[in-house]
Each structure stands twice: as structure tokens, then as C-alpha cells.
Amino acid sequence: MTATARKAFEEAIALEQSGELDKALVSYLRAQEMSPQDTEIAHRTATALLQAGYLEEAQSQLRRVVFSEPENLNARASLGNCQLLLGDLENAAQNFREVLELKPENRNALYGYASVCLKQDNAREAAEVVNRLVAILPDSPAVLSLFASIQARNGNSAPAIAAYRKVLKAEPNSLDALLGLSEVLLRRNRFDEVIELTIRANEIAPAEPHALEILSDALVGKNALRDAFEAAEAALKLRPASLTCLVRLSILSRKLDDHVGALSFALRAHDINTQAQEPLNALGAALAALKFSVQARSVLTGLSSGLGLDPDVRKLAEEIIASAEKLNQPTGNQEARTPAQSGAPSVGSSSGTRTGSANNSIDTDNPATRQSAPADLPNDAETTTGSATQATNVLGLQRRDRT
């Protein structure tokens, strides 16, 4: 390493330590230009590229370092992390295993390999690896979050909940822990806790739709169907191509007696993935609710035979939706119809009437939709003003329901 390269390299390290990653990366690249064969500079530059999100560039640098120095375990573990982020799980796993064969306590490789095993649905091996990591770093929030995720995947709710709570005690705004704990508690039907956690998560990361999706499922468990609909609709705005969210909205619309809306959401979900079973189930249920029993049977028959959606049934569905949308258009002083009348859902407005029967549980295999005794949330209480009813839903939106 030349003197000028050393100066730029040390400057880059200082900038990185002070949190100025962008400036540090510029200095690393400048140092590398001056000393292109120096693997120490190349490794630090690759690490900075990885942190800045330049994954392909970082992978190229790290491959060069590993090729030049096969014994450089830190560079190999970093390469594994880069490949993990790029979705190259096989090569990532291979690099992590090679590091762990030579250095079983390498934290980077242990964390990375456990993550790969989890993504590959090898939760049993993931548990064995993460247990070794927890023994080394028992108080690390990142390690505890990974441990909790793996325990949850293995069906071990109690240790998962304990680990997530420990993370949140150290880092109250940990989004991963808030969402992970919400999912575990949802499977235990602890809906009130899930609602509190997901609202916190939504406040921390309002652009993250997953919190709203879990919140919607918890609200279904509370039988607060209108709030559940609005939470799902808010999630759909953040992720418009979410098949899961569209199916959820279809089912909720049907439960709220908005059968045309249910049909519309189901058809949109089907268009995202024509091979998926859930949208066709929702589509058939919506047609049945609209009294098109023959067409509903056709959808289910096509589903079981693998033929897909019949073109005539699709045409019928499109005509029903178009007709409802036309009826919903206001003319002159005429007020637009409500979503329950027209099948055109809208945020902040009622999509129908809330049902109070436990028999109205959503018919899906998702455990999040299993219902407990009906109970409205305290902040869903309504107050009457004049000829209309005003209410604040769980998201803090003002709802105005026609009386």
C-alpha cells in the first residue's frame, strides 16, 4: 500500500467510524484506485459497498479477495452475506459452511448460515446453529430476533415470545420484533396485544404494509370487520399487487354484505396469479353470494380440474362490477352510493353493517381469522350527531356511517 493510498484508506476508516458512510465509500474507492492489488482495501471497500446497498459491486470485490486469499474467512463470510441478500442461498450456505468448518465460533457465519437455513425451510438445522450463536451473544437484539423467528417457525411459541419481548425491552422500536411478536401472538388469538403491537409498528414504519395486514387479521378476530377492512385497504394502498391483501378484502367485503366489492377484489387477485387457489375460492364465494350458483360451481369445478376461470364467467363478473361502478357515479346533487350498495370500497367509509355473530368467522385456513367472542374496540365506539353517526376507527380515521 502506497503512502497516498494509506492516507486515503485511513481517512475512509475514520469517516466510516463517524457514521459518514457515503464519504467513507468515496475515500475507500479512491484508496483502491491507488492500490488496486491490496486485499485489505478491497475487503473494506466491499464491506462499505455492501452496507450502502451496492450488492453486485460488493460481490465482485469479495470474490476477488477470496480468490486471492482463500484463507480470508472474514471476506468469505462477507461474501456469504452478500449472496444471502442477493437470494443466492446455495452459494451463501456453502461459503458460511466453509467458514464454520475452520472457525466454528465465527459470528458472522453463524448468523448468516442460520438465516439461510430459515429461508430454506430447514428450521431444525437453523435452530441448532442459532443456539450456538445465542451462547456467544446472549443479549444481542439481532441474534435474539433471529432466534425468536426460528423458534416460531418450529412451533415453539413460548421461547419465541420471550425472546421477542427481550428484544423490545432493549430496542422498543425494533420493527422486526414488533411484527414477529405480533404474528406469534396472533396464532394464539391474543388479539388485543396484536392490535397494540401492530399500531406501534405502523407508527414506526407507516410505509410497511405487513403491520396493517396483521392488524386486519387481529381485528377480524375481534369481529371488528369494518376496521379490519380499512386496515387491509390501507395495506393495499402500500402494496397494490398484494394477492393476500386482495383476497382478504374480498372475504371481508362479502362478510360485510358488499358482494360486488368481494367479486371485484377476487378478480383483481386472480389477475395477479391465475394459478392461485385463494382468489378463485373468493371469486366463487362472491358469485354464490350474488345468487349466481351455476357460475360459482363453474369456478370451483375449474379450480379442481385445473382449467382455470371460464371466459364466460369472467365476462359476467366484469359486467356485474361495471354495472355497480356505473350506479355509484353521482349525477347532479345525487349523493354517491355507499360501498355496501355499489361494491366500490373506499377508505374511511362504511362497507356494510357489523355483524355480531360468531358464525360470521371468515372461512379461510389462515389461523389469524379464527374468531373469539365478538367485541368492539373502545376506540371504535360511536357517537350520534344529527342524522349521521360518527366514529373513529382503530387507525384514527374518522368514519361517517349513514343511519
N, C-alpha and C positions, 0 to 999 in steps of 0.2 A: 504494500500500500504506500503510495507516494505521500509526501508531506501535505500537498494540497488536497489530496483525496482524504487523508486522515482528518484534516481540518473540517472539511465538509461533512464527513461522517460523524464526527463528534458534535458538530452543530446540529445535525439531524437528530441524534440521540437526545440532546438537550431539549430540542423543540418537541420531540415526542413525549418526553417525560413531563413537560409543562402543559401537555394536552393540545398542542397545536399540530395536529396530525397532518393537515394539508401542507403546511410549510415544511414539516419534517419530511414528508414524502418527496417534495421538490429537492431538498438537500440530499436525501438518500440517492435519488436518481442522478444528481449531479456528481456525487461521490462515485457512483458506479460507472459513470462515463469516464471518469479519470482513472479508475482501476477496475476494468471490466472482468478480470480474472479472479478477483478477490471474493471468495465464497462467503466470508463473514458479512461483507457489504451486501452481497446478493441475497443472503438469507434475511437480513434486517429489512432490506428493500421489499422483499417478497412479503414479509410479515406486515409491513405498512400498507402494501397494496391490498392484502387480504382484509385488513381492518377497514380500509376505505371502500371495500366492495368491488375491487377490480380482480375478480376471481380468476379469469382466464390468464391475465398477465401474471398474477401471483403463482398460478400453477406452472406456468412456463419457467419462471425463475427458480422455483423449488425443484422442479425436475432436473434442471441444470446443476443445482447444488448437490442433489442426491446422486446424480450420475458421477459427479466429480469426487464426492466424498460419501460413499455408501454407508460408512460408519457414523455419519452425522445423524444421530437419532432425533434430535430436535427438529431438524429440517424435514426428516421423513414424517414425523408426527404432524408437522405443519402442512405437509403435502396431503396427508390423510384428511386433515380438517378441511382443506380447500376442496378436495374431491367429494367430501361429505356434503358441503354446501352446494356443489355443482350437481349433486344427485348421482355421482358415480360411486355407488355403495360398494361394489365388489372390490375395486382398486383401493378405496379408502380402507376397507376392512383388512385387506392384505397388508397395507403399509402399517396400520395400527398393530396387527399381529406380529409383524417383524420387529417392531419396536419393543413390544412387550416380551418377546422371546429373549431379548438381550437385556431389557431393563423392565422387569415386571411392575415396578412402582412408578413408572412414568405417568404422571397425572394427565398430561395432555392426551396420551394414547388411551388411557383407561376411560376417560370421559368420551373421547371420540368413538372408541370401539363399542361402548355401552349404547351410545346414541345410534350407531349403525345397526346394532342388534335389535334395538327397539323398532327402528324403521323397517327392518326386515321381518318383523313379527316373531323374532326369536327372543321373546321376553324372558325365557328361563335363563339363557346364557347372559342376557343383558343384566339380570338380577345378580348373577354371580360376579360379574365384572364390576357393577356399580357398588356392591357390598365391599369390595376391596378398596374402591375409591373413597367410600364413606369412612372406612377405618383410617385413611390417611388424612382426609379433610372433613371431619365430622360436623363442622359448623359452617361450611361453605354454602351460601344460598343456592348457587348454581348446581352444586352437587346434590343438595337435598331436593331441589326441584326435579332433577333427573331421576333420583331415587324414587320420589313420590310417583312420577309418571309411570315408571316401570312397575312399581307395586300395584298401582291402579290397573294397569294392563293385565297383570297376573290375578286380578280379582281380590287383592289384599287391601280392602278399603281402610281399615283402621291405621296401619302404618303409613299409608298414603296421606290420610287426613292429618295425622300427627306431624309428618314431615312438612306438608304444605303450611300448616299453622306455624311451625317453627320458622319457615322462610318469611312468612308475613310478619312475624314478630320482629325479625331483623330488618326486613325491607317491606314496609306496609304497602308500597305502590308497585310491588312485583306483579306485572300483568300475567306472566306465566303461572304464578302461584294462585292468583285470584281465579283465573279461568280453570286451571287444573282442579282446584278445590271445589269450584262450582260444579264441575262435571261429576266428581265423585259423590258429592252431597246430593246431586240431582238423582243419581241412581238409588239413593237411599230415601228419596221422597222428602228430603228436608228443604221444602220449597222456600220457606221464609228466609233461611240463611242464603240460599242460592240467589234470591232476589236482591238481598243486600249486597252480596259479593259482586254480582254482575253489574249492578248500578254503579258501584265503586269502579269497576273495571271500565265501564263506559265513560265515566268522568275522566279517568286517566288517559284513555285512548279512544276518543269519540269516533275515530275513523276505522276502528276494528269491529267488524260485523259479528264476530263469533260471540262476543259478550251478549249482544242483543238476541242472537239465536238461542243461547242457553236461557236467557231471561224469558223469552217467549215460551219455552218449554216449561219453565217453572211456573209461569202464570197460568198455563193450561192446567197444571197440577192443582193450582188454587181455584180453578174453574173461573178465572177472570179472563174470559175469552176475548172481550173487546181489547183489553190491554195487551193480551198475548198477540192479537192481530196487529196492533200498532207497533209493537216491538219487532215483530217479524217483518213488517213493511219497512220500518226504519233500517233493518239489516239489509233488506233487498235493495234499498237505495244505495247502500255502500258496496254491495256486490250483486249487480243486476243479473248476472248469469248464474246465480246460485240455484241449482236444481233442488237442493234440500229445502231452501227457503221458499221457493215457489210451491213445492208440494205441501209444505207446512201451511202456507197461506191458502192453498186450495182447500185443505181439510178444515181449517178454521172458518173459512167463508161458508162452507157447507154447514158447519155446526151453528153458524150464525144466520142460517136460512138465506144466505146470498148464494144461491146455486149457480147463477150465471157467472158470478165472480169466481166461484170454485172451478167452473169449467174453463174460464179464461186462464187462470193461473196454471191449471193442469196442462193445458195445451201448450203454454209457453215452456213449461218444464219438459214436456215431451219433445219439443223442438230442439232443446239443448242436447238431449241424449235420447234418440229414438229407440234405443235398445234397453233403456232402463225400465224396470218394472214399476217403480213407485209412481211415476207420472201417469201411466196407463191405469193403475189402480184408482188413482184420484179422478182421472177422467171418467172412468166407468161409474164411479160412485156419484159424480156430479150429474151425469146423464140419467142415472137411475132416480136421483132426487128430483130431476126435472120431468120425470114420468116418461122418459124415452127408454123403456125397459129393453126393447129389442136391440137398440143400438148399444146400450150398456152391456148386454150379453155379448154382442159382437166384439166389443173392445176386450172383454175378458177372454173370449174364445181366441181372438188373435194373439193375446198375450201368452196363453198356454201353448198355442201351436207355433209360436214364433213368427207369425205372419205380420205382426205389427198392426198399425192403425189403418182401418179400412178407409179409402179415399172418400167414400160417400159419408161416412161418419164424421170425418174431418170437415167436410163441406157443411154438414148440418151444424156442427159445433161453431164454425166460423159465422154462419148465418145467425145463430142464436146470439152470439156475442155482439155482432154488428148491429142487430136489431135493438139490443139492450143499450148499446152506446148511443144509438140514434135517439132513443127515448129519453136519454139522460141529458140531451142538449137543451139548454134553456132558450125560450123564444120570447122576446119582448120582456114583460115583467114576470114571466113564469119562472118559478124557482126550480133549479135543477133537482132531479130526484136524488134521494139518498142512495148510498151504495147498496143497501139491502133491497131497494126497489129495482135498481138498474143492473147490479152486478159489476159496477165500476168502483172499486175500493179507492179511498183517499185518506191520507194521513190526517189524524185529528178529528175524524168524523165517525159517527156510529156505523158499524157494519151490520147491525141487527140487534136483537134483544138478547140479553144474557140469560142463559138457561141455568136453572138451579138444581138440576137432577144429576146424580152421579152416573146415570145411564148415558149421559152425553159425553163420556170419555172418548177421546179420539182413537179411532181404530187403526193404530199403527203399531209396529213391533218396537218402536223406539221407547225404551223404558221411561223416558222423560215425559211421555204423555199419559202415564198412569195417574189416575185422579184420586185425590183424597176427598174428604168431606168438603162440599162447596164452602168457600169462604172468600168474601171480598176483602181486598186490601184496605187498610184505613185511609190511604190517600186516594182511594177510588170512590170515596163517599160523595154523594150528590147533594146539591142544594138547589131548590126550586126558585127561579126568578121569573115572574110573569108567566108567559105561556111556554117557556122553554126550560130545560134542565141543563145546568152547567156542572161540569165535573172536571177534576184534574186527574189524569191517568198516572200510572206509575213512572212514566218518563217525564212528568212535569208539564205535559202538553195540556192545553185547555180543550176539552171535548164539549160540544154543544149538541145535546140529543133532543130531537123533537119529541114533545109529549102529546 
